[in-house]
Amino acid sequence: MTQSNFDEMSREELRAYLLDHRDDEAAFHAYMDRLASEPVVAHGKPEDLQDAAHFAEALARVQRIKQERRNRGE
């Protein structure tokens, strides 16, 4: 798959491709570039970062989700 095809994929599509083709270094680099260029607030809204209480709740939510994923082996 060429870099231009990676550019046409959504972040979710690229992640799925990478999980199925873990030895594809070009896909890995494309995914890392995508993550660096498209920051997101995981499981929250940008406004959550403005209010300390909302930020603490969002952080706890993200940590809980990450732990659940680790427990499932993702």
Biotite code that builds the C-alpha atoms (Angstrom):
import biotite.structure as struc

atoms = struc.array([
    struc.Atom([0.000, 0.000, 0.000], chain_id="A", res_id=1, res_name="MET", atom_name="CA", element="C"),
    struc.Atom([1.379, 3.394, -0.855], chain_id="A", res_id=2, res_name="THR", atom_name="CA", element="C"),
    struc.Atom([1.609, 6.435, 1.367], chain_id="A", res_id=3, res_name="GLN", atom_name="CA", element="C"),
    struc.Atom([-1.094, 8.179, -0.656], chain_id="A", res_id=4, res_name="SER", atom_name="CA", element="C"),
    struc.Atom([-3.500, 5.357, 0.165], chain_id="A", res_id=5, res_name="ASN", atom_name="CA", element="C"),
    struc.Atom([-2.743, 5.841, 3.850], chain_id="A", res_id=6, res_name="PHE", atom_name="CA", element="C"),
    struc.Atom([-3.480, 9.529, 3.419], chain_id="A", res_id=7, res_name="ASP", atom_name="CA", element="C"),
    struc.Atom([-6.923, 8.672, 2.054], chain_id="A", res_id=8, res_name="GLU", atom_name="CA", element="C"),
    struc.Atom([-7.795, 6.464, 5.039], chain_id="A", res_id=9, res_name="MET", atom_name="CA", element="C"),
    struc.Atom([-9.534, 7.748, 8.133], chain_id="A", res_id=10, res_name="SER", atom_name="CA", element="C"),
    struc.Atom([-7.641, 7.411, 11.386], chain_id="A", res_id=11, res_name="ARG", atom_name="CA", element="C"),
    struc.Atom([-9.836, 4.427, 12.307], chain_id="A", res_id=12, res_name="GLU", atom_name="CA", element="C"),
    struc.Atom([-9.249, 2.732, 8.947], chain_id="A", res_id=13, res_name="GLU", atom_name="CA", element="C"),
    struc.Atom([-5.505, 3.268, 9.207], chain_id="A", res_id=14, res_name="LEU", atom_name="CA", element="C"),
    struc.Atom([-5.466, 1.865, 12.740], chain_id="A", res_id=15, res_name="ARG", atom_name="CA", element="C"),
    struc.Atom([-7.398, -1.224, 11.635], chain_id="A", res_id=16, res_name="ALA", atom_name="CA", element="C"),
    struc.Atom([-5.010, -1.715, 8.724], chain_id="A", res_id=17, res_name="TYR", atom_name="CA", element="C"),
    struc.Atom([-2.017, -1.350, 11.022], chain_id="A", res_id=18, res_name="LEU", atom_name="CA", element="C"),
    struc.Atom([-3.418, -3.907, 13.464], chain_id="A", res_id=19, res_name="LEU", atom_name="CA", element="C"),
    struc.Atom([-3.799, -6.395, 10.602], chain_id="A", res_id=20, res_name="ASP", atom_name="CA", element="C"),
    struc.Atom([-0.366, -5.572, 9.114], chain_id="A", res_id=21, res_name="HIS", atom_name="CA", element="C"),
    struc.Atom([1.842, -5.040, 12.161], chain_id="A", res_id=22, res_name="ARG", atom_name="CA", element="C"),
    struc.Atom([5.049, -5.465, 10.148], chain_id="A", res_id=23, res_name="ASP", atom_name="CA", element="C"),
    struc.Atom([4.200, -2.625, 7.743], chain_id="A", res_id=24, res_name="ASP", atom_name="CA", element="C"),
    struc.Atom([6.586, 0.124, 8.813], chain_id="A", res_id=25, res_name="GLU", atom_name="CA", element="C"),
    struc.Atom([5.160, 2.623, 6.329], chain_id="A", res_id=26, res_name="ALA", atom_name="CA", element="C"),
    struc.Atom([1.703, 2.151, 7.837], chain_id="A", res_id=27, res_name="ALA", atom_name="CA", element="C"),
    struc.Atom([3.128, 2.568, 11.344], chain_id="A", res_id=28, res_name="PHE", atom_name="CA", element="C"),
    struc.Atom([4.854, 5.827, 10.408], chain_id="A", res_id=29, res_name="HIS", atom_name="CA", element="C"),
    struc.Atom([1.743, 7.087, 8.620], chain_id="A", res_id=30, res_name="ALA", atom_name="CA", element="C"),
    struc.Atom([-0.344, 6.342, 11.719], chain_id="A", res_id=31, res_name="TYR", atom_name="CA", element="C"),
    struc.Atom([2.120, 8.047, 14.061], chain_id="A", res_id=32, res_name="MET", atom_name="CA", element="C"),
    struc.Atom([2.210, 11.078, 11.760], chain_id="A", res_id=33, res_name="ASP", atom_name="CA", element="C"),
    struc.Atom([-1.581, 11.146, 11.780], chain_id="A", res_id=34, res_name="ARG", atom_name="CA", element="C"),
    struc.Atom([-1.734, 11.034, 15.569], chain_id="A", res_id=35, res_name="LEU", atom_name="CA", element="C"),
    struc.Atom([0.769, 13.865, 15.821], chain_id="A", res_id=36, res_name="ALA", atom_name="CA", element="C"),
    struc.Atom([-1.021, 16.036, 13.284], chain_id="A", res_id=37, res_name="SER", atom_name="CA", element="C"),
    struc.Atom([-4.611, 15.446, 14.422], chain_id="A", res_id=38, res_name="GLU", atom_name="CA", element="C"),
    struc.Atom([-4.757, 15.810, 18.200], chain_id="A", res_id=39, res_name="PRO", atom_name="CA", element="C"),
    struc.Atom([-7.979, 14.789, 19.859], chain_id="A", res_id=40, res_name="VAL", atom_name="CA", element="C"),
    struc.Atom([-9.514, 14.887, 23.281], chain_id="A", res_id=41, res_name="VAL", atom_name="CA", element="C"),
    struc.Atom([-10.299, 11.259, 23.952], chain_id="A", res_id=42, res_name="ALA", atom_name="CA", element="C"),
    struc.Atom([-13.783, 10.690, 25.312], chain_id="A", res_id=43, res_name="HIS", atom_name="CA", element="C"),
    struc.Atom([-14.463, 14.306, 26.066], chain_id="A", res_id=44, res_name="GLY", atom_name="CA", element="C"),
    struc.Atom([-14.960, 17.778, 24.703], chain_id="A", res_id=45, res_name="LYS", atom_name="CA", element="C"),
    struc.Atom([-12.431, 20.585, 24.346], chain_id="A", res_id=46, res_name="PRO", atom_name="CA", element="C"),
    struc.Atom([-14.406, 22.524, 26.959], chain_id="A", res_id=47, res_name="GLU", atom_name="CA", element="C"),
    struc.Atom([-13.531, 19.806, 29.494], chain_id="A", res_id=48, res_name="ASP", atom_name="CA", element="C"),
    struc.Atom([-9.955, 21.052, 29.455], chain_id="A", res_id=49, res_name="LEU", atom_name="CA", element="C"),
    struc.Atom([-11.002, 24.562, 30.527], chain_id="A", res_id=50, res_name="GLN", atom_name="CA", element="C"),
    struc.Atom([-12.621, 23.531, 33.813], chain_id="A", res_id=51, res_name="ASP", atom_name="CA", element="C"),
    struc.Atom([-10.464, 21.723, 36.389], chain_id="A", res_id=52, res_name="ALA", atom_name="CA", element="C"),
    struc.Atom([-13.357, 19.575, 37.623], chain_id="A", res_id=53, res_name="ALA", atom_name="CA", element="C"),
    struc.Atom([-14.289, 18.517, 34.101], chain_id="A", res_id=54, res_name="HIS", atom_name="CA", element="C"),
    struc.Atom([-10.641, 17.876, 33.293], chain_id="A", res_id=55, res_name="PHE", atom_name="CA", element="C"),
    struc.Atom([-10.288, 15.595, 36.324], chain_id="A", res_id=56, res_name="ALA", atom_name="CA", element="C"),
    struc.Atom([-13.426, 13.685, 35.304], chain_id="A", res_id=57, res_name="GLU", atom_name="CA", element="C"),
    struc.Atom([-12.219, 13.360, 31.703], chain_id="A", res_id=58, res_name="ALA", atom_name="CA", element="C"),
    struc.Atom([-8.792, 12.176, 32.839], chain_id="A", res_id=59, res_name="LEU", atom_name="CA", element="C"),
    struc.Atom([-10.336, 9.576, 35.159], chain_id="A", res_id=60, res_name="ALA", atom_name="CA", element="C"),
    struc.Atom([-12.588, 8.403, 32.316], chain_id="A", res_id=61, res_name="ARG", atom_name="CA", element="C"),
    struc.Atom([-9.638, 8.030, 29.924], chain_id="A", res_id=62, res_name="VAL", atom_name="CA", element="C"),
    struc.Atom([-7.596, 6.172, 32.544], chain_id="A", res_id=63, res_name="GLN", atom_name="CA", element="C"),
    struc.Atom([-10.510, 3.816, 33.232], chain_id="A", res_id=64, res_name="ARG", atom_name="CA", element="C"),
    struc.Atom([-10.973, 3.106, 29.510], chain_id="A", res_id=65, res_name="ILE", atom_name="CA", element="C"),
    struc.Atom([-7.248, 2.479, 29.046], chain_id="A", res_id=66, res_name="LYS", atom_name="CA", element="C"),
    struc.Atom([-7.237, 0.051, 31.973], chain_id="A", res_id=67, res_name="GLN", atom_name="CA", element="C"),
    struc.Atom([-10.270, -1.779, 30.589], chain_id="A", res_id=68, res_name="GLU", atom_name="CA", element="C"),
    struc.Atom([-8.509, -2.111, 27.221], chain_id="A", res_id=69, res_name="ARG", atom_name="CA", element="C"),
    struc.Atom([-5.353, -3.426, 28.885], chain_id="A", res_id=70, res_name="ARG", atom_name="CA", element="C"),
    struc.Atom([-7.458, -5.956, 30.784], chain_id="A", res_id=71, res_name="ASN", atom_name="CA", element="C"),
    struc.Atom([-8.987, -7.129, 27.492], chain_id="A", res_id=72, res_name="ARG", atom_name="CA", element="C"),
    struc.Atom([-5.534, -7.391, 25.921], chain_id="A", res_id=73, res_name="GLY", atom_name="CA", element="C"),
    struc.Atom([-5.987, -4.611, 23.365], chain_id="A", res_id=74, res_name="GLU", atom_name="CA", element="C"),
])
